[in-house]
Amino acid sequence: MQWSAADIPCLAICAASLLVALASRADAATLLSANGVTVDSEFPGGNGFVERIEGDTVFVRQDVRDTRGDWFWWHFRVRGAAGRSLAFHFTKSNVVGVRGPAVSTDRGVTWAWLGKKAVRGASFRYTFAADAKDVQFCFAIPYFSRDLTRFLREFKGNPHLRKKLLCTTRKGRRSERLHVGCLDAEPDHRVLITARHHCCECMASYTVEGIIEAVLANTPDGKWLRKHVEFLIVPFADKDGVEDGDQGKNRKPRDHARDYAGKSIYPATKAIRELVPTWSAGRLRAAFDIHCPHIRGRTNELIYIVGLGGDGVWEQQTRFARLLEAACTGPLPYRASHNMPFGKSWNTAANYRQGKTILMWASQLPGVKLLAPFEIPYANAGGKRVTAASARDFGHDVAKALRQYLEER
């Protein structure tokens, strides 16, 4: 094709439009390289856009995808920064937690908090080791399917733990359910435990690990629980969201934690509603749904149980809370006085207009008395550092208190 002089202005306009389009794409890049440094979220569980790299500052923002409003989950990695000191600035909102980011230098196997000294407002700074190759940063200490697989490997062949299929997700993943405890006889009690209805709430998973450890431990509590109780545990109520690095909270058109009224729209919530009534067989005594709260603030830096409406529910929650407070020997503090009664703060009927939670739904099942939605802070609980280990220790405390609660019954 031949171009004339008259076409030059048109070509200039087209070129300018192309540059604008490229700039727009750059503003929403999940991978960006500059000066030998590559920042990306192109890996399982990754979340974040890289807007630009200017000198030693990387400008990033979280990907809220199908979330109503804003939320704070992000997870990205940096390569090619060995020996350098870089600042990371979040442009959408301040999504750096109270202990700074969690950092992994071994491709996400182990994590540590960077600390608040490295934080300035919506930015943090990190100095890479001279041999650093792949460093990951995350809002909190993440937990994915590979972490559950690694954990369950410790109990391979244990007759008191079985993994079964809950459902196949929308994206074709196998969503598991775990049966733990008294599996070869009719138990006196059954207990339902769920986590990750909001897929970003990762610290809940470490508490679930702690409960499982306590049930399988060679301790008086473990032996009693294995003799008398069968646990049904759903570790990932939103497995696609976990593996895709989604926020999950306030997901459109409905988040998983509000999908227990009318017709469930997600395979996992539908499967739970079909399975649990038959499985429980009138012996469901307790149900726990484990969450993490908001990013920061006094209430969000405490472990607490969320009160539910209904006759006698708060009384049972309070009874269990007193046992749990007395049972706590781990590093994370818990006080029954920190629990949030129904009608206080955000815990009102207005918060549940989009639909029922799993425990609201479970309250109608025969035999159940104790319904406990837990909030486990991401980083700071009563001034103590929340880590994978300390969250597991709190799970041990929960299991001990549950034994006492069920024995009293």
Secondary structure as GFF3:
##gff-version 3
##sequence-region A 1 409
A	DSSP	three_ten_helix	5	7	.	.	.	ID=ss1
A	DSSP	alpha_helix	8	27	.	.	.	ID=ss2
A	DSSP	beta_strand	31	34	.	.	.	ID=ss3
A	DSSP	beta_strand	37	40	.	.	.	ID=ss4
A	DSSP	beta_strand	49	54	.	.	.	ID=ss5
A	DSSP	beta_strand	57	61	.	.	.	ID=ss6
A	DSSP	beta_strand	75	79	.	.	.	ID=ss7
A	DSSP	beta_strand	85	90	.	.	.	ID=ss8
A	DSSP	beta_strand	102	104	.	.	.	ID=ss9
A	DSSP	beta_strand	112	113	.	.	.	ID=ss10
A	DSSP	three_ten_helix	116	118	.	.	.	ID=ss11
A	DSSP	beta_strand	119	120	.	.	.	ID=ss12
A	DSSP	beta_strand	123	127	.	.	.	ID=ss13
A	DSSP	beta_strand	134	138	.	.	.	ID=ss14
A	DSSP	alpha_helix	145	153	.	.	.	ID=ss15
A	DSSP	beta_strand	161	168	.	.	.	ID=ss16
A	DSSP	beta_strand	174	181	.	.	.	ID=ss17
A	DSSP	beta_strand	189	195	.	.	.	ID=ss18
A	DSSP	alpha_helix	203	216	.	.	.	ID=ss19
A	DSSP	alpha_helix	220	228	.	.	.	ID=ss20
A	DSSP	beta_strand	229	234	.	.	.	ID=ss21
A	DSSP	alpha_helix	239	244	.	.	.	ID=ss22
A	DSSP	three_ten_helix	256	258	.	.	.	ID=ss23
A	DSSP	alpha_helix	267	280	.	.	.	ID=ss24
A	DSSP	beta_strand	284	291	.	.	.	ID=ss25
A	DSSP	three_ten_helix	299	301	.	.	.	ID=ss26
A	DSSP	beta_strand	304	305	.	.	.	ID=ss27
A	DSSP	alpha_helix	313	327	.	.	.	ID=ss28
A	DSSP	three_ten_helix	336	338	.	.	.	ID=ss29
A	DSSP	three_ten_helix	349	352	.	.	.	ID=ss30
A	DSSP	alpha_helix	358	362	.	.	.	ID=ss31
A	DSSP	beta_strand	370	375	.	.	.	ID=ss32
A	DSSP	beta_strand	380	381	.	.	.	ID=ss33
A	DSSP	beta_strand	384	385	.	.	.	ID=ss34
A	DSSP	alpha_helix	388	408	.	.	.	ID=ss35
###
